[in-house]
Amino acid sequence: MRRTKYLVLIAAFALSLLTTGCGENTEEIGIGPVKSVTLGPVDKNLADKGKEIFDAKCIACHKFDYKLVGPPLKDVTKRRKPEWIMNMILNPEQMTKENTAAKQLFGQYLTQMTFQNVTQDDARAVLEYFRMLDN
């Protein structure tokens, strides 16, 4: 009996590795091209670029202190991993279909976030802007 439980646990662990991409936790990092982000001190120049991108592409739906069309973004960098934030920016439709937190946000706000034709570098700059505001 004990051996069977042990084998079931091993099988479950192995299955979780296979379904999440060799141990990546897609619930925490999201689904998309960003697998790892290395953070250092906030880069003001990159944050300034992120603010420009945010003001041009995101501000119609998002504010920081209150709900507009989408959720308020204040302290998002304290609630979500940087990879998750960038994957949500870069891959919002798949995220709302396959990531639990993104599905919950979609269910709460009832509006699909759309891809804003940004690059991975743009998404990184927006992340840096969020980090600057959340400090």
N, CA, C and O atoms as CSV, one atom per row, in Angstrom:
chain,resi,resn,atom,element,x,y,z
A,1,MET,N,N,0.822,-1.190,0.000
A,1,MET,CA,C,0.000,0.000,0.000
A,1,MET,C,C,0.870,1.260,0.000
A,1,MET,O,O,0.616,2.193,-0.762
A,2,ARG,N,N,1.883,1.283,0.846
A,2,ARG,CA,C,2.768,2.439,0.936
A,2,ARG,C,C,3.522,2.653,-0.381
A,2,ARG,O,O,3.717,3.787,-0.819
A,3,ARG,N,N,3.941,1.551,-1.002
A,3,ARG,CA,C,4.668,1.642,-2.265
A,3,ARG,C,C,3.770,2.229,-3.355
A,3,ARG,O,O,4.231,3.027,-4.171
A,4,THR,N,N,2.500,1.842,-3.375
A,4,THR,CA,C,1.558,2.358,-4.364
A,4,THR,C,C,1.398,3.868,-4.206
A,4,THR,O,O,1.397,4.592,-5.202
A,5,LYS,N,N,1.265,4.349,-2.985
A,5,LYS,CA,C,1.136,5.787,-2.739
A,5,LYS,C,C,2.387,6.517,-3.212
A,5,LYS,O,O,2.304,7.594,-3.803
A,6,TYR,N,N,3.537,5.923,-2.947
A,6,TYR,CA,C,4.804,6.513,-3.359
A,6,TYR,C,C,4.873,6.602,-4.885
A,6,TYR,O,O,5.271,7.636,-5.421
A,7,LEU,N,N,4.495,5.547,-5.582
A,7,LEU,CA,C,4.506,5.545,-7.041
A,7,LEU,C,C,3.515,6.558,-7.607
A,7,LEU,O,O,3.802,7.206,-8.613
A,8,VAL,N,N,2.371,6.698,-6.983
A,8,VAL,CA,C,1.381,7.684,-7.429
A,8,VAL,C,C,1.942,9.093,-7.273
A,8,VAL,O,O,1.763,9.933,-8.154
A,9,LEU,N,N,2.616,9.354,-6.164
A,9,LEU,CA,C,3.217,10.672,-5.963
A,9,LEU,C,C,4.298,10.962,-7.004
A,9,LEU,O,O,4.367,12.071,-7.533
A,10,ILE,N,N,5.124,9.989,-7.292
A,10,ILE,CA,C,6.169,10.161,-8.308
A,10,ILE,C,C,5.531,10.420,-9.672
A,10,ILE,O,O,5.976,11.303,-10.406
A,11,ALA,N,N,4.498,9.660,-10.013
A,11,ALA,CA,C,3.829,9.836,-11.302
A,11,ALA,C,C,3.194,11.223,-11.392
A,11,ALA,O,O,3.271,11.875,-12.433
A,12,ALA,N,N,2.572,11.671,-10.314
A,12,ALA,CA,C,1.956,13.000,-10.316
A,12,ALA,C,C,3.001,14.094,-10.493
A,12,ALA,O,O,2.782,15.056,-11.229
A,13,PHE,N,N,4.129,13.946,-9.824
A,13,PHE,CA,C,5.209,14.921,-9.958
A,13,PHE,C,C,5.746,14.932,-11.388
A,13,PHE,O,O,5.954,15.998,-11.967
A,14,ALA,N,N,5.969,13.761,-11.951
A,14,ALA,CA,C,6.477,13.667,-13.321
A,14,ALA,C,C,5.490,14.292,-14.300
A,14,ALA,O,O,5.896,15.002,-15.220
A,15,LEU,N,N,4.213,14.038,-14.113
A,15,LEU,CA,C,3.189,14.626,-14.976
A,15,LEU,C,C,3.184,16.143,-14.858
A,15,LEU,O,O,3.031,16.841,-15.861
A,16,SER,N,N,3.351,16.660,-13.647
A,16,SER,CA,C,3.370,18.113,-13.484
A,16,SER,C,C,4.566,18.725,-14.208
A,16,SER,O,O,4.453,19.819,-14.761
A,17,LEU,N,N,5.698,18.046,-14.214
A,17,LEU,CA,C,6.866,18.549,-14.953
A,17,LEU,C,C,6.597,18.564,-16.448
A,17,LEU,O,O,6.968,19.513,-17.139
A,18,LEU,N,N,5.963,17.530,-16.943
A,18,LEU,CA,C,5.668,17.459,-18.368
A,18,LEU,C,C,4.656,18.507,-18.801
A,18,LEU,O,O,4.794,19.084,-19.879
A,19,THR,N,N,3.655,18.762,-17.995
A,19,THR,CA,C,2.588,19.674,-18.400
A,19,THR,C,C,2.926,21.132,-18.145
A,19,THR,O,O,2.223,22.011,-18.643
A,20,THR,N,N,3.969,21.418,-17.393
A,20,THR,CA,C,4.311,22.821,-17.144
A,20,THR,C,C,5.639,23.208,-17.765
A,20,THR,O,O,6.188,24.254,-17.420
A,21,GLY,N,N,6.157,22.425,-18.642
A,21,GLY,CA,C,7.378,22.828,-19.341
A,21,GLY,C,C,8.611,22.668,-18.497
A,21,GLY,O,O,9.303,23.646,-18.214
A,22,CYS,N,N,8.896,21.461,-18.093
A,22,CYS,CA,C,10.118,21.147,-17.334
A,22,CYS,C,C,10.192,21.890,-16.016
A,22,CYS,O,O,11.246,22.405,-15.645
A,23,GLY,N,N,9.097,21.944,-15.323
A,23,GLY,CA,C,9.123,22.501,-13.981
A,23,GLY,C,C,8.729,23.956,-13.893
A,23,GLY,O,O,8.566,24.463,-12.783
A,24,GLU,N,N,8.564,24.671,-15.023
A,24,GLU,CA,C,8.123,26.054,-14.950
A,24,GLU,C,C,6.716,26.084,-14.388
A,24,GLU,O,O,5.891,25.239,-14.738
A,25,ASN,N,N,6.437,27.017,-13.546
A,25,ASN,CA,C,5.100,27.133,-12.996
A,25,ASN,C,C,4.328,28.155,-13.813
A,25,ASN,O,O,4.422,29.357,-13.564
A,26,THR,N,N,3.557,27.672,-14.796
A,26,THR,CA,C,2.834,28.583,-15.682
A,26,THR,C,C,1.759,29.366,-14.950
A,26,THR,O,O,1.318,30.405,-15.442
A,27,GLU,N,N,1.331,28.903,-13.804
A,27,GLU,CA,C,0.384,29.701,-13.019
A,27,GLU,C,C,1.073,30.949,-12.487
A,27,GLU,O,O,0.444,32.003,-12.389
A,28,GLU,N,N,2.331,30.850,-12.148
A,28,GLU,CA,C,3.064,31.989,-11.597
A,28,GLU,C,C,3.683,32.873,-12.664
A,28,GLU,O,O,3.697,34.095,-12.521
A,29,ILE,N,N,4.196,32.274,-13.736
A,29,ILE,CA,C,4.876,33.085,-14.756
A,29,ILE,C,C,4.001,33.353,-15.965
A,29,ILE,O,O,4.369,34.154,-16.825
A,30,GLY,N,N,2.863,32.707,-16.048
A,30,GLY,CA,C,1.974,32.922,-17.173
A,30,GLY,C,C,2.363,32.095,-18.375
A,30,GLY,O,O,3.282,31.278,-18.326
A,31,ILE,N,N,1.638,32.326,-19.458
A,31,ILE,CA,C,1.816,31.570,-20.687
A,31,ILE,C,C,2.217,32.555,-21.772
A,31,ILE,O,O,1.470,33.480,-22.091
A,32,GLY,N,N,3.386,32.353,-22.328
A,32,GLY,CA,C,3.867,33.258,-23.356
A,32,GLY,C,C,5.357,33.114,-23.537
A,32,GLY,O,O,5.957,32.157,-23.048
A,33,PRO,N,N,5.959,34.054,-24.236
A,33,PRO,CA,C,7.370,33.934,-24.584
A,33,PRO,C,C,8.333,34.194,-23.432
A,33,PRO,O,O,9.498,33.805,-23.511
A,34,VAL,N,N,7.879,34.838,-22.370
A,34,VAL,CA,C,8.785,35.238,-21.291
A,34,VAL,C,C,8.860,34.123,-20.253
A,34,VAL,O,O,7.873,33.804,-19.590
A,35,LYS,N,N,10.036,33.543,-20.126
A,35,LYS,CA,C,10.256,32.453,-19.173
A,35,LYS,C,C,11.031,32.904,-17.948
A,35,LYS,O,O,10.914,32.305,-16.879
A,36,SER,N,N,11.827,33.963,-18.099
A,36,SER,CA,C,12.647,34.427,-16.988
A,36,SER,C,C,12.965,35.908,-17.170
A,36,SER,O,O,13.286,36.358,-18.270
A,37,VAL,N,N,12.872,36.653,-16.081
A,37,VAL,CA,C,13.224,38.070,-16.075
A,37,VAL,C,C,14.181,38.295,-14.919
A,37,VAL,O,O,13.903,37.900,-13.787
A,38,THR,N,N,15.299,38.926,-15.204
A,38,THR,CA,C,16.256,39.279,-14.173
A,38,THR,C,C,16.055,40.748,-13.827
A,38,THR,O,O,16.147,41.619,-14.691
A,39,LEU,N,N,15.782,41.010,-12.568
A,39,LEU,CA,C,15.536,42.380,-12.119
A,39,LEU,C,C,16.719,42.901,-11.324
A,39,LEU,O,O,17.339,42.180,-10.543
A,40,GLY,N,N,17.006,44.146,-11.541
A,40,GLY,CA,C,17.994,44.858,-10.739
A,40,GLY,C,C,17.308,46.099,-10.208
A,40,GLY,O,O,16.083,46.125,-10.085
A,41,PRO,N,N,18.071,47.119,-9.895
A,41,PRO,CA,C,17.456,48.384,-9.501
A,41,PRO,C,C,16.610,48.917,-10.663
A,41,PRO,O,O,16.882,48.616,-11.825
A,42,VAL,N,N,15.593,49.703,-10.344
A,42,VAL,CA,C,14.737,50.266,-11.382
A,42,VAL,C,C,15.582,51.120,-12.329
A,42,VAL,O,O,16.364,51.966,-11.896
A,43,ASP,N,N,15.408,50.883,-13.611
A,43,ASP,CA,C,16.103,51.622,-14.661
A,43,ASP,C,C,15.196,52.776,-15.091
A,43,ASP,O,O,14.199,52.555,-15.778
A,44,LYS,N,N,15.530,53.997,-14.695
A,44,LYS,CA,C,14.673,55.158,-14.958
A,44,LYS,C,C,14.471,55.393,-16.447
A,44,LYS,O,O,13.360,55.717,-16.868
A,45,ASN,N,N,15.501,55.241,-17.246
A,45,ASN,CA,C,15.345,55.450,-18.690
A,45,ASN,C,C,14.372,54.443,-19.302
A,45,ASN,O,O,13.536,54.796,-20.134
A,46,LEU,N,N,14.493,53.191,-18.879
A,46,LEU,CA,C,13.584,52.161,-19.369
A,46,LEU,C,C,12.167,52.420,-18.863
A,46,LEU,O,O,11.203,52.230,-19.605
A,47,ALA,N,N,12.031,52.851,-17.610
A,47,ALA,CA,C,10.717,53.180,-17.050
A,47,ALA,C,C,10.078,54.346,-17.799
A,47,ALA,O,O,8.869,54.347,-18.030
A,48,ASP,N,N,10.880,55.333,-18.177
A,48,ASP,CA,C,10.352,56.467,-18.947
A,48,ASP,C,C,9.827,55.996,-20.303
A,48,ASP,O,O,8.777,56.448,-20.761
A,49,LYS,N,N,10.557,55.093,-20.934
A,49,LYS,CA,C,10.082,54.512,-22.200
A,49,LYS,C,C,8.790,53.733,-21.961
A,49,LYS,O,O,7.861,53.801,-22.766
A,50,GLY,N,N,8.734,52.995,-20.855
A,50,GLY,CA,C,7.532,52.240,-20.503
A,50,GLY,C,C,6.334,53.144,-20.286
A,50,GLY,O,O,5.219,52.795,-20.673
A,51,LYS,N,N,6.545,54.306,-19.672
A,51,LYS,CA,C,5.450,55.265,-19.465
A,51,LYS,C,C,4.922,55.750,-20.805
A,51,LYS,O,O,3.710,55.862,-20.987
A,52,GLU,N,N,5.819,56.039,-21.748
A,52,GLU,CA,C,5.388,56.472,-23.084
A,52,GLU,C,C,4.537,55.395,-23.760
A,52,GLU,O,O,3.502,55.700,-24.353
A,53,ILE,N,N,4.968,54.151,-23.670
A,53,ILE,CA,C,4.226,53.039,-24.265
A,53,ILE,C,C,2.885,52.886,-23.563
A,53,ILE,O,O,1.852,52.742,-24.217
A,54,PHE,N,N,2.897,52.916,-22.235
A,54,PHE,CA,C,1.662,52.791,-21.457
A,54,PHE,C,C,0.684,53.894,-21.824
A,54,PHE,O,O,-0.495,53.625,-22.052
A,55,ASP,N,N,1.160,55.134,-21.886
A,55,ASP,CA,C,0.288,56.267,-22.209
A,55,ASP,C,C,-0.290,56.161,-23.614
A,55,ASP,O,O,-1.408,56.614,-23.859
A,56,ALA,N,N,0.456,55.570,-24.534
A,56,ALA,CA,C,-0.010,55.445,-25.913
A,56,ALA,C,C,-0.944,54.248,-26.119
A,56,ALA,O,O,-1.857,54.314,-26.942
A,57,LYS,N,N,-0.723,53.158,-25.380
A,57,LYS,CA,C,-1.423,51.920,-25.710
A,57,LYS,C,C,-2.305,51.346,-24.605
A,57,LYS,O,O,-3.170,50.517,-24.887
A,58,CYS,N,N,-2.111,51.764,-23.361
A,58,CYS,CA,C,-2.783,51.086,-22.245
A,58,CYS,C,C,-3.731,51.978,-21.447
A,58,CYS,O,O,-4.681,51.491,-20.833
A,59,ILE,N,N,-3.475,53.264,-21.457
A,59,ILE,CA,C,-4.164,54.177,-20.550
A,59,ILE,C,C,-5.669,54.287,-20.819
A,59,ILE,O,O,-6.428,54.691,-19.938
A,60,ALA,N,N,-6.098,53.930,-22.027
A,60,ALA,CA,C,-7.532,53.979,-22.332
A,60,ALA,C,C,-8.318,52.962,-21.501
A,60,ALA,O,O,-9.513,53.141,-21.265
A,61,CYS,N,N,-7.655,51.907,-21.062
A,61,CYS,CA,C,-8.339,50.855,-20.291
A,61,CYS,C,C,-7.855,50.711,-18.854
A,61,CYS,O,O,-8.575,50.163,-18.018
A,62,HIS,N,N,-6.654,51.189,-18.549
A,62,HIS,CA,C,-6.071,50.968,-17.228
A,62,HIS,C,C,-5.663,52.265,-16.547
A,62,HIS,O,O,-5.070,53.152,-17.161
A,63,LYS,N,N,-5.992,52.354,-15.275
A,63,LYS,CA,C,-5.499,53.394,-14.377
A,63,LYS,C,C,-4.783,52.665,-13.246
A,63,LYS,O,O,-4.845,51.439,-13.158
A,64,PHE,N,N,-4.118,53.399,-12.401
A,64,PHE,CA,C,-3.393,52.754,-11.311
A,64,PHE,C,C,-4.207,52.667,-10.037
A,64,PHE,O,O,-4.151,51.658,-9.334
A,65,ASP,N,N,-4.957,53.699,-9.729
A,65,ASP,CA,C,-5.648,53.746,-8.445
A,65,ASP,C,C,-7.107,53.325,-8.493
A,65,ASP,O,O,-7.733,53.171,-7.444
A,66,TYR,N,N,-7.664,53.135,-9.679
A,66,TYR,CA,C,-9.068,52.749,-9.753
A,66,TYR,C,C,-9.341,51.962,-11.024
A,66,TYR,O,O,-8.578,52.005,-11.990
A,67,LYS,N,N,-10.454,51.243,-10.991
A,67,LYS,CA,C,-10.895,50.441,-12.126
A,67,LYS,C,C,-11.387,51.369,-13.223
A,67,LYS,O,O,-12.120,52.323,-12.958
A,68,LEU,N,N,-10.987,51.090,-14.442
A,68,LEU,CA,C,-11.542,51.776,-15.598
A,68,LEU,C,C,-12.249,50.676,-16.390
A,68,LEU,O,O,-13.305,50.206,-15.967
A,69,VAL,N,N,-11.706,50.264,-17.500
A,69,VAL,CA,C,-12.211,49.091,-18.211
A,69,VAL,C,C,-11.574,47.839,-17.612
A,69,VAL,O,O,-12.242,46.835,-17.361
A,70,GLY,N,N,-10.268,47.929,-17.393
A,70,GLY,CA,C,-9.527,46.822,-16.805
A,70,GLY,C,C,-9.209,47.105,-15.350
A,70,GLY,O,O,-9.565,48.159,-14.823
A,71,PRO,N,N,-8.544,46.169,-14.703
A,71,PRO,CA,C,-8.256,46.315,-13.271
A,71,PRO,C,C,-7.257,47.441,-12.982
A,71,PRO,O,O,-6.433,47.779,-13.833
A,72,PRO,N,N,-7.335,48.016,-11.781
A,72,PRO,CA,C,-6.322,48.994,-11.379
A,72,PRO,C,C,-4.968,48.298,-11.268
A,72,PRO,O,O,-4.890,47.137,-10.864
A,73,LEU,N,N,-3.912,49.010,-11.626
A,73,LEU,CA,C,-2.589,48.389,-11.705
A,73,LEU,C,C,-1.671,48.714,-10.532
A,73,LEU,O,O,-0.532,48.248,-10.496
A,74,LYS,N,N,-2.142,49.496,-9.583
A,74,LYS,CA,C,-1.316,49.821,-8.420
A,74,LYS,C,C,-0.865,48.526,-7.730
A,74,LYS,O,O,-1.670,47.636,-7.455
A,75,ASP,N,N,0.417,48.447,-7.465
A,75,ASP,CA,C,1.036,47.304,-6.782
A,75,ASP,C,C,0.971,45.994,-7.558
A,75,ASP,O,O,1.124,44.924,-6.970
A,76,VAL,N,N,0.749,46.060,-8.866
A,76,VAL,CA,C,0.717,44.829,-9.654
A,76,VAL,C,C,2.043,44.077,-9.550
A,76,VAL,O,O,2.061,42.846,-9.585
A,77,THR,N,N,3.146,44.803,-9.423
A,77,THR,CA,C,4.450,44.131,-9.333
A,77,THR,C,C,4.656,43.459,-7.978
A,77,THR,O,O,5.585,42.670,-7.805
A,78,LYS,N,N,3.797,43.768,-7.032
A,78,LYS,CA,C,3.854,43.106,-5.726
A,78,LYS,C,C,2.940,41.881,-5.696
A,78,LYS,O,O,3.109,40.991,-4.862
A,79,ARG,N,N,1.966,41.844,-6.616
A,79,ARG,CA,C,1.017,40.732,-6.672
A,79,ARG,C,C,1.400,39.658,-7.676
A,79,ARG,O,O,1.043,38.492,-7.506
A,80,ARG,N,N,2.122,40.041,-8.718
A,80,ARG,CA,C,2.433,39.115,-9.808
A,80,ARG,C,C,3.934,39.109,-10.091
A,80,ARG,O,O,4.632,40.097,-9.866
A,81,LYS,N,N,4.402,37.983,-10.583
A,81,LYS,CA,C,5.801,37.865,-10.987
A,81,LYS,C,C,6.008,38.686,-12.270
A,81,LYS,O,O,5.074,38.875,-13.049
A,82,PRO,N,N,7.236,39.167,-12.478
A,82,PRO,CA,C,7.498,39.971,-13.683
A,82,PRO,C,C,7.202,39.214,-14.980
A,82,PRO,O,O,6.727,39.805,-15.950
A,83,GLU,N,N,7.480,37.916,-14.995
A,83,GLU,CA,C,7.209,37.117,-16.186
A,83,GLU,C,C,5.706,37.092,-16.484
A,83,GLU,O,O,5.294,37.184,-17.640
A,84,TRP,N,N,4.893,36.965,-15.432
A,84,TRP,CA,C,3.437,36.928,-15.598
A,84,TRP,C,C,2.952,38.248,-16.200
A,84,TRP,O,O,2.147,38.248,-17.132
A,85,ILE,N,N,3.434,39.353,-15.677
A,85,ILE,CA,C,3.023,40.672,-16.180
A,85,ILE,C,C,3.382,40.809,-17.655
A,85,ILE,O,O,2.554,41.227,-18.464
A,86,MET,N,N,4.606,40.460,-17.999
A,86,MET,CA,C,5.023,40.586,-19.400
A,86,MET,C,C,4.249,39.633,-20.304
A,86,MET,O,O,3.875,40.010,-21.414
A,87,ASN,N,N,4.003,38.412,-19.853
A,87,ASN,CA,C,3.230,37.474,-20.665
A,87,ASN,C,C,1.785,37.939,-20.830
A,87,ASN,O,O,1.174,37.708,-21.873
A,88,MET,N,N,1.244,38.584,-19.818
A,88,MET,CA,C,-0.116,39.117,-19.949
A,88,MET,C,C,-0.155,40.232,-20.985
A,88,MET,O,O,-1.117,40.336,-21.746
A,89,ILE,N,N,0.873,41.058,-21.022
A,89,ILE,CA,C,0.951,42.130,-22.017
A,89,ILE,C,C,1.134,41.539,-23.421
A,89,ILE,O,O,0.525,42.015,-24.380
A,90,LEU,N,N,1.960,40.516,-23.538
A,90,LEU,CA,C,2.320,39.957,-24.836
A,90,LEU,C,C,1.366,38.886,-25.352
A,90,LEU,O,O,1.319,38.634,-26.556
A,91,ASN,N,N,0.611,38.256,-24.467
A,91,ASN,CA,C,-0.187,37.094,-24.846
A,91,ASN,C,C,-1.518,37.086,-24.087
A,91,ASN,O,O,-1.864,36.071,-23.481
A,92,PRO,N,N,-2.273,38.194,-24.106
A,92,PRO,CA,C,-3.442,38.295,-23.239
A,92,PRO,C,C,-4.557,37.295,-23.543
A,92,PRO,O,O,-5.209,36.812,-22.617
A,93,GLU,N,N,-4.789,36.978,-24.800
A,93,GLU,CA,C,-5.897,36.073,-25.115
A,93,GLU,C,C,-5.644,34.661,-24.614
A,93,GLU,O,O,-6.532,34.044,-24.025
A,94,GLN,N,N,-4.445,34.144,-24.840
A,94,GLN,CA,C,-4.142,32.796,-24.349
A,94,GLN,C,C,-4.085,32.785,-22.822
A,94,GLN,O,O,-4.499,31.818,-22.184
A,95,MET,N,N,-3.572,33.864,-22.249
A,95,MET,CA,C,-3.524,33.945,-20.784
A,95,MET,C,C,-4.927,33.838,-20.195
A,95,MET,O,O,-5.129,33.100,-19.230
A,96,THR,N,N,-5.903,34.562,-20.755
A,96,THR,CA,C,-7.253,34.528,-20.173
A,96,THR,C,C,-7.954,33.202,-20.435
A,96,THR,O,O,-8.971,32.903,-19.807
A,97,LYS,N,N,-7.426,32.412,-21.347
A,97,LYS,CA,C,-7.997,31.089,-21.599
A,97,LYS,C,C,-7.359,30.015,-20.731
A,97,LYS,O,O,-8.020,29.045,-20.360
A,98,GLU,N,N,-6.051,30.180,-20.396
A,98,GLU,CA,C,-5.321,29.076,-19.787
A,98,GLU,C,C,-4.683,29.355,-18.429
A,98,GLU,O,O,-4.240,28.420,-17.763
A,99,ASN,N,N,-4.626,30.611,-18.004
A,99,ASN,CA,C,-4.000,30.935,-16.722
A,99,ASN,C,C,-5.089,31.282,-15.710
A,99,ASN,O,O,-5.948,32.119,-15.988
A,100,THR,N,N,-5.059,30.659,-14.566
A,100,THR,CA,C,-6.122,30.820,-13.575
A,100,THR,C,C,-6.333,32.271,-13.161
A,100,THR,O,O,-7.470,32.743,-13.144
A,101,ALA,N,N,-5.271,32.984,-12.830
A,101,ALA,CA,C,-5.417,34.376,-12.385
A,101,ALA,C,C,-5.970,35.254,-13.500
A,101,ALA,O,O,-6.828,36.101,-13.255
A,102,ALA,N,N,-5.487,35.058,-14.717
A,102,ALA,CA,C,-5.974,35.844,-15.856
A,102,ALA,C,C,-7.441,35.520,-16.147
A,102,ALA,O,O,-8.220,36.414,-16.477
A,103,LYS,N,N,-7.816,34.251,-16.025
A,103,LYS,CA,C,-9.228,33.865,-16.199
A,103,LYS,C,C,-10.105,34.568,-15.172
A,103,LYS,O,O,-11.186,35.056,-15.501
A,104,GLN,N,N,-9.636,34.620,-13.928
A,104,GLN,CA,C,-10.403,35.286,-12.869
A,104,GLN,C,C,-10.576,36.770,-13.159
A,104,GLN,O,O,-11.656,37.323,-12.951
A,105,LEU,N,N,-9.517,37.418,-13.639
A,105,LEU,CA,C,-9.616,38.836,-13.988
A,105,LEU,C,C,-10.614,39.039,-15.123
A,105,LEU,O,O,-11.423,39.966,-15.087
A,106,PHE,N,N,-10.557,38.169,-16.130
A,106,PHE,CA,C,-11.492,38.257,-17.250
A,106,PHE,C,C,-12.926,38.070,-16.745
A,106,PHE,O,O,-13.833,38.788,-17.166
A,107,GLY,N,N,-13.125,37.124,-15.860
A,107,GLY,CA,C,-14.451,36.895,-15.295
A,107,GLY,C,C,-14.954,38.071,-14.463
A,107,GLY,O,O,-16.152,38.349,-14.428
A,108,GLN,N,N,-14.050,38.743,-13.810
A,108,GLN,CA,C,-14.425,39.881,-12.966
A,108,GLN,C,C,-14.684,41.146,-13.791
A,108,GLN,O,O,-15.630,41.882,-13.512
A,109,TYR,N,N,-13.856,41.400,-14.796
A,109,TYR,CA,C,-13.949,42.656,-15.558
A,109,TYR,C,C,-14.712,42.501,-16.870
A,109,TYR,O,O,-15.083,43.497,-17.492
A,110,LEU,N,N,-14.950,41.260,-17.296
A,110,LEU,CA,C,-15.777,40.944,-18.458
A,110,LEU,C,C,-15.334,41.631,-19.751
A,110,LEU,O,O,-16.145,41.880,-20.643
A,111,THR,N,N,-14.065,41.925,-19.836
A,111,THR,CA,C,-13.511,42.526,-21.041
A,111,THR,C,C,-12.192,41.841,-21.360
A,111,THR,O,O,-11.309,41.733,-20.509
A,112,GLN,N,N,-12.072,41.379,-22.600
A,112,GLN,CA,C,-10.832,40.736,-23.025
A,112,GLN,C,C,-9.771,41.788,-23.290
A,112,GLN,O,O,-9.961,42.678,-24.119
A,113,MET,N,N,-8.654,41.684,-22.585
A,113,MET,CA,C,-7.516,42.539,-22.899
A,113,MET,C,C,-7.019,42.144,-24.283
A,113,MET,O,O,-6.927,40.960,-24.606
A,114,THR,N,N,-6.700,43.144,-25.094
A,114,THR,CA,C,-6.234,42.858,-26.443
A,114,THR,C,C,-4.731,43.097,-26.549
A,114,THR,O,O,-4.155,43.898,-25.812
A,115,PHE,N,N,-4.122,42.389,-27.474
A,115,PHE,CA,C,-2.704,42.574,-27.749
A,115,PHE,C,C,-2.526,43.930,-28.420
A,115,PHE,O,O,-3.231,44.246,-29.378
A,116,GLN,N,N,-1.600,44.719,-27.930
A,116,GLN,CA,C,-1.413,46.085,-28.410
A,116,GLN,C,C,-0.232,46.235,-29.365
A,116,GLN,O,O,0.307,47.330,-29.529
A,117,ASN,N,N,0.163,45.138,-29.987
A,117,ASN,CA,C,1.244,45.168,-30.965
A,117,ASN,C,C,2.529,45.738,-30.366
A,117,ASN,O,O,3.139,46.659,-30.911
A,118,VAL,N,N,2.916,45.169,-29.239
A,118,VAL,CA,C,4.152,45.573,-28.573
A,118,VAL,C,C,5.172,44.441,-28.671
A,118,VAL,O,O,4.814,43.272,-28.822
A,119,THR,N,N,6.413,44.802,-28.584
A,119,THR,CA,C,7.491,43.826,-28.605
A,119,THR,C,C,7.790,43.365,-27.176
A,119,THR,O,O,7.265,43.914,-26.208
A,120,GLN,N,N,8.625,42.369,-27.070
A,120,GLN,CA,C,9.051,41.911,-25.748
A,120,GLN,C,C,9.835,43.022,-25.049
A,120,GLN,O,O,9.711,43.185,-23.835
A,121,ASP,N,N,10.626,43.777,-25.779
A,121,ASP,CA,C,11.346,44.911,-25.189
A,121,ASP,C,C,10.373,45.982,-24.690
A,121,ASP,O,O,10.597,46.588,-23.643
A,122,ASP,N,N,9.291,46.214,-25.444
A,122,ASP,CA,C,8.268,47.174,-25.002
A,122,ASP,C,C,7.618,46.703,-23.704
A,122,ASP,O,O,7.429,47.485,-22.773
A,123,ALA,N,N,7.281,45.422,-23.656
A,123,ALA,CA,C,6.654,44.871,-22.451
A,123,ALA,C,C,7.592,44.990,-21.255
A,123,ALA,O,O,7.147,45.257,-20.139
A,124,ARG,N,N,8.880,44.793,-21.481
A,124,ARG,CA,C,9.860,44.934,-20.396
A,124,ARG,C,C,9.908,46.380,-19.909
A,124,ARG,O,O,10.032,46.630,-18.711
A,125,ALA,N,N,9.810,47.338,-20.848
A,125,ALA,CA,C,9.810,48.747,-20.468
A,125,ALA,C,C,8.559,49.085,-19.658
A,125,ALA,O,O,8.644,49.828,-18.680
A,126,VAL,N,N,7.410,48.557,-20.047
A,126,VAL,CA,C,6.171,48.795,-19.289
A,126,VAL,C,C,6.302,48.192,-17.891
A,126,VAL,O,O,5.904,48.811,-16.904
A,127,LEU,N,N,6.855,46.996,-17.810
A,127,LEU,CA,C,7.104,46.383,-16.498
A,127,LEU,C,C,7.968,47.301,-15.646
A,127,LEU,O,O,7.692,47.477,-14.459
A,128,GLU,N,N,8.991,47.879,-16.219
A,128,GLU,CA,C,9.889,48.762,-15.455
A,128,GLU,C,C,9.129,50.000,-14.976
A,128,GLU,O,O,9.358,50.478,-13.865
A,129,TYR,N,N,8.241,50.511,-15.798
A,129,TYR,CA,C,7.386,51.646,-15.399
A,129,TYR,C,C,6.521,51.244,-14.200
A,129,TYR,O,O,6.407,52.009,-13.243
A,130,PHE,N,N,5.921,50.072,-14.240
A,130,PHE,CA,C,5.124,49.590,-13.117
A,130,PHE,C,C,5.981,49.466,-11.861
A,130,PHE,O,O,5.551,49.842,-10.771
A,131,ARG,N,N,7.196,48.937,-12.017
A,131,ARG,CA,C,8.107,48.789,-10.871
A,131,ARG,C,C,8.429,50.157,-10.258
A,131,ARG,O,O,8.471,50.298,-9.036
A,132,MET,N,N,8.652,51.150,-11.104
A,132,MET,CA,C,8.973,52.488,-10.611
A,132,MET,C,C,7.788,53.047,-9.801
A,132,MET,O,O,7.982,53.640,-8.740
A,133,LEU,N,N,6.584,52.854,-10.303
A,133,LEU,CA,C,5.402,53.371,-9.601
A,133,LEU,C,C,5.111,52.594,-8.306
A,133,LEU,O,O,4.586,53.161,-7.347
A,134,ASP,N,N,5.445,51.331,-8.282
A,134,ASP,CA,C,5.165,50.499,-7.108
A,134,ASP,C,C,6.196,50.609,-6.006
A,134,ASP,O,O,5.985,50.071,-4.919
A,135,ASN,N,N,7.306,51.290,-6.250
A,135,ASN,CA,C,8.322,51.472,-5.200
A,135,ASN,C,C,7.918,52.533,-4.219
A,135,ASN,O,O,8.655,52.813,-3.274
